[in-house]
Amino acid sequence: MTKYQTIAGQIGEAIRSGILEPGTRIPSVRAVAGQHSVSTTTALEALRSLEGEGLIEARPRSGYFVLNRAGSVAAAPRFQFDSELEEDARVHLSIVGSPCRVRFDLATGDPGLYPLDRFGRLVRRASYRSPLLLGALARGTGHAAFKQQIVRSALDHGCRISPEEIIVTNGCIEALNLSLRAVTSHGDRVAVESPCYFVLLQMLRALGLVAVPIPCDPLRGMDLAVLAEVLQTTRIAAVVSVANGNNPVGSVADDEDKAALVAMLADRKIPLIEDDMFGDVCFAPSRPPALRSFDRQGGVLWCGGLSKTLMPSLRLGWVAAGRFTAQVQALKYTSTMATSELFQVAAAELMENGGYTRHLKRLRQRLARQHAELRQAVVRHFPLGTEVSHAEGGYVAWVRLPEAEGHPVSTRQLFTRAREAGIGFVPGYLFGGREFDDCLRLNAGYPWSREQEEAIAHLGQLVKQRQ
Amino acid sequence: MTKYQTIAGQIGEAIRSGILEPGTRIPSVRAVAGQHSVSTTTALEALRSLEGEGLIEARPRSGYFVLNRAGSVAAAPRFQFDSELEEDARVHLSIVGSPCRVRFDLATGDPGLYPLDRFGRLVRRASYRSPLLLGALARGTGHAAFKQQIVRSALDHGCRISPEEIIVTNGCIEALNLSLRAVTSHGDRVAVESPCYFVLLQMLRALGLVAVPIPCDPLRGMDLAVLAEVLQTTRIAAVVSVANGNNPVGSVADDEDKAALVAMLADRKIPLIEDDMFGDVCFAPSRPPALRSFDRQGGVLWCGGLSKTLMPSLRLGWVAAGRFTAQVQALKYTSTMATSELFQVAAAELMENGGYTRHLKRLRQRLARQHAELRQAVVRHFPLGTEVSHAEGGYVAWVRLPEAEGHPVSTRQLFTRAREAGIGFVPGYLFGGREFDDCLRLNAGYPWSREQEEAIAHLGQLVKQRQ
């Protein structure tokens, strides 16, 4: 046996016997070389041969990780992001969100859709009454009146939560981040809908978690049959679902599917993190129930926020963390300590006096109308065979382009060309890799205008040129 | 050989050969039992015997972890927090900060010390001019005018930073948290001053990092000789230092020591995270330089914030992240996305027109006076042999109680008794374990009053009763 075979054999044995668990990081090439007093070339050879055996895998910039035990358990599907794609993603993410003329990119609305002046007045009044509100309760989990309004508003759609389990956060992103950290450990696998909101994918990566994609249908949401299969073969530490107004596909799951998902995970004691940011802006006459409404065991961490409903980019969110409340509280404390109280007080007043409910009703109607306009424009201007999701809630539509001369097209070059013309959108691969290279996400947050119509026509032209 | 010995032998071999690296988590008792088809009792016996050999250690609620290789490298010192102590810590931390009559606990000042009304007016004016300021730049790293003021103010004390490397955060806690995550991986060791700010200790734990204590002298700060020794034998992923107005001991390090610390770490390419929250409230005539001023390689992540200077509990902080800027930006994005702009605009205006500098001068003088009053009261009322730190900056004083009848006393019971009398302080063990059980931290943030004098007298009585 050569040196590298000896080393590979030793590490392979550790993996097969379970000493090195799936998801564990293997010592670096340099470290392996040092331990066995061999060159880094030999060490690398050993690791590459283990990779060839399917025992470990290289992750860009992170090193080698132990895969699921070969032979005993099928490898779970994973999002395929190679290093080239990740480099592209970094560049594109740094561009998405920087201002451009026609804003089909971020999931946000025209300022005119929101009660900005009213909210501003409430903020000023609160700050005037008590200047100390500009700070935060030193160790608080949120302002009592605001929590009370979250509880009351949730009850309106049949979701029973208690103020004690609420942690107010700096936006829903923090709620998701703390929830994930509360229920997972480094290296764990987390099932998410595919395509998946790109910030969530980046978040999982930043936390050292592995995203396991579960197909998400534009009409029905997460495919529960696939999830059930994955759970048979793979240890999943948590599931994240955007059941209401899914980002990016726009689906709202049926009540039956919601109940089934919650029950499936409760049976297996797997925490379910619900991103319900868009629940209040779904288009059906009555607000669709949260997954959390079907939970009897405190296993659903219900995350929400106000930046899609009350005011664009307002950094005010929350999680009702059920039986994980103590863990989330502890993480909040060491992550951002507390959330400023001023906006909480103002939001509580707006929610209390009913103005918020009326505003939501109007906002939903306008978003539904804008979605219809956007969809029709895409149908008018994009090539035959283009598929557009029929969103049931939220801000965004998901578009899949037809093949050109029998070959799938990529929206990555389209992204650059569109930006040159001042038109923003989010390229599909950011939602999960090459599989979505022929897709794009369009924001329907702005009232329809001639400028938007022309922008969609221009986009359609660019697509046709590639064909 | 019995079964447990076989299992222990196998895992032990993996540790000794370096396959399982120091800091790695060992599979759970249940997992080990499953892998080897033995009972959990046998598996536990195997892990306990490895613990006895000094190869692994149990961490409460986290499982077993591989220690530094026995025999080859001396084990680094670690903070000793057993499970009983951690349970106490959880209880005490949940109490510290909840309101009590005499607030010697949190490091915060009387509202009368701050320009609350003025800041409130600036906030109202900004929100009136642009209601959208209530939100945040979707992917921004902070408001340009605020960053500019941070740069200018840093330059006043000889610290050159650029706006491009600043990430504005929800308080300095988020700055520290993101900085740690940017430069470490799960299981890494981080050197900190001992005693250590309790939130930082909790943060390290929450991030799966191991705190390595470096003694911190109330006059000179971090002991660089000990640090140098530790660096010889232990892989340290980062160092965190509160060089100006250390929390809890109050020291300001000499310029020579600051330069030496920065150079020592630059040589070894170890990132230095500087918590400079108290740099602006040190009592010397001129503001002491930041560690960052001595950095020529972008290896110092300079963290600051306004809640100790402009307004209590204001969630507005920042980090100038040097060569780690891209990493911190990415983590900010997936942790809390962005920071609300309103307070940034108001703070920038206050800092720009000079009112802030005048305010800081007054605040420093008042804090210095309050420190003197507090120290004298402790000397008057506490038993002979009590040591009180002579803080050179910040809000807090560090007190060590003398032995009682030849035995060290604990401030944990004192904490409970004092709270019953409405008097808050922070018990010493929260800053690093039993070693500081005879210590307490007192806040000097409130103007001296008869009530405070009586509270210190009462505390002194309680201490004497234990003797």
Interface residues (C-beta under 8 A of the other chain):
Chain A: Q10 I11 A14 S17 G18 I19 L20 E21 T24 R25 P27 A31 V32 G34 Q35 H36 L93 S94 V96 G97 S98 L106 T108 P111 L116 D117 F119 G120 V123 R124 S127 Y128 P131 L132 L134 G135 A136 L137 A138 R139 T169 N170 G171 I173 E174 N177 R181 S185 H186 V199 Q202 M203 A206 L207 G208 S307 M311 P312 S313 L314 R315 A330 L331 Y333 T334 S335 T336 M337 A338 T339 S340 L342 F343
Chain B: Q10 I11 A14 S17 G18 I19 L20 E21 T24 R25 P27 A31 V32 G34 Q35 L93 S94 V96 G97 S98 L106 T108 P111 L116 D117 F119 G120 V123 R124 S127 Y128 P131 L132 L134 G135 A136 L137 A138 R139 T169 N170 G171 I173 E174 N177 R181 S185 H186 V199 Q202 M203 A206 L207 G208 S307 M311 P312 S313 L314 R315 A330 L331 Y333 T334 S335 T336 M337 A338 T339 S340 L342 F343
